[in-house]
Amino acid sequence: MAMNEQQTIRAIFAGGHTVAVVGLSPKAWRESFGVSRAMQAAGWRIIPVNPVVAERGETILGEKAYATLADAALHESIDLVNVFRNSEDVPPVMEEAIATGAPAVWLQMGIRHDAAAARARAAGLNVVQDRCLKVEWMMRDRPST
């Protein structure tokens, strides 16, 4: 039986808290940085996926950056893939998430790709679209209305 979105979110939060952030910027004013910093402060492990930063051998939020999700998965155990990319860039990220065995993918606010999400769900991944991980995490214990 398929889960509704709130059940999917609860299942993701009940899993491990290591998140690969595709499109994580090292710039503190970017949403990807702010959300990731907040999740890190809440006890989540952040794995940056940013090819430019990885090429320079730099870190983001004190964590080694990887050029691709596949490269990160070779070195890290990933519980969730959080995506900060344009909607049209989502299909290859979903394919990489499926190939690496990531259990879940989260598309941040304003990011949606129904066909790629359907493909990931068919492969057994939990998928959330067009929602903010940080906001949902902060609201997780509030009763739904």
N, C-alpha and C positions, 0 to 999 in steps of 0.2 A: 504494500500500500504506500502510495506517495505521501510524503510529508508536506504540510503547508509551510509557508515561509517562516513563521514563528517557531515551529517545531525544528526546522532546519537550522535556524539560528541557535536554538538551545542545544542541538546536537553538536554543532561546531564549538560552542563554548564549553561543552562537557568534555571535548577532546583535549588533546595537548595544546600547549600555548606557544608553539614555535611557528612563526609566520614569516614566509618569504614575501617581501614587498617588491613587486615588479613595478619599476618606475619610481622608486624612492629617490627623491632629490636630496642632495646635501645642503640645499638652501633652506635655512630655518623658516623663511616666510612662506614656503610652499606647503600646501595641504598635506602632501604625502609625508613630509617631515614632521609636521605637527601631530598628525594622527599616530604615526609610528612612535614618536617620542612619548605620547600619552599612553600608548599600549605598553611600551617598554616600562614606563613608570608604574603601570598596573601589574607588572610581573611577567609580561610576555617577552619572549626572546625574538628579536628582530633580525632577519637575514636580508640585507639589502641586495637587490638585483638591479644593477645599473652598469651597463657596459663601459661607459666613459670613466666612471669612478673606479671600476675594477681594473681597467687598463692602466690607470695611474697608480694602482696598488694602494689606494686610499681606503679609508673606512667611513662609514656613516653611523652616527650614534654609537661609536666605539666598536662597531662590528665590521668584519671584513665584507667587502662588496664582491659580488659575483657578476660575471658578464651575462649569464643566462640562467634561467630557472634550472635547466638540465645540469649545468655546472654546479649550482648550489646544491642540488639533490645528490650529487656524487659525494659531497663532503658533509652534508647536514641532513638531519631527519626533519622533514617538513610536515607540519600538521595542517597548515592553511596557506593558501596563496592569496595574497591581497593585491588587487590590481589597480594601479593608478596610471592607466594608459587610455588613449582615445578608444571609443567603442569599436571603430574599424580595425584596431590593432588587437582585439581580443581573441579572434580565432586561433592564431598561432600560440598564444599564451595558454589557451585551453588545451590545445593539442599537447603542448609541453607538460602541462599539469597532469594530463591523462597518462602520458608516457612515463613520467617520473613516479607515478603512483601516489600523488598527493591526494588526500582524502576529501579536500574541500577547496573551493575557490570563491572568493568574495570580490565582487565588482563594486567599487566605491560609488558614491553619489554621482549621478549623471552618466554612469557607464552601464551600458546594457547591450547585449547581443544575444537575442533569443535563440538563434540557431546554434551558436557555439555553446550556450548554456544547456540546450537540449541534448547536444552531443555529449557533453560532460556528464549530465545526469544519466544518460543511457549507459555510460561507462562506469557508473556507480559513485560518482562524486556528488557531494552536497554542494549546491550552488546558491549564492545570494547575489542579487543584482540591484544596482541603484540604491544602495544603503550605505551608511557610514559605519564602519566597524567600531570606531570610538564611541559614537552616539549609542549604538545598540549595546555595547559593553556597559556603558554607564547606566543605561535604562534596564538592564537585564533582570533586576530584582523587583522592578515596579510591576504592579498588577496591570494586566491589559484591560482596556476598556471595551 
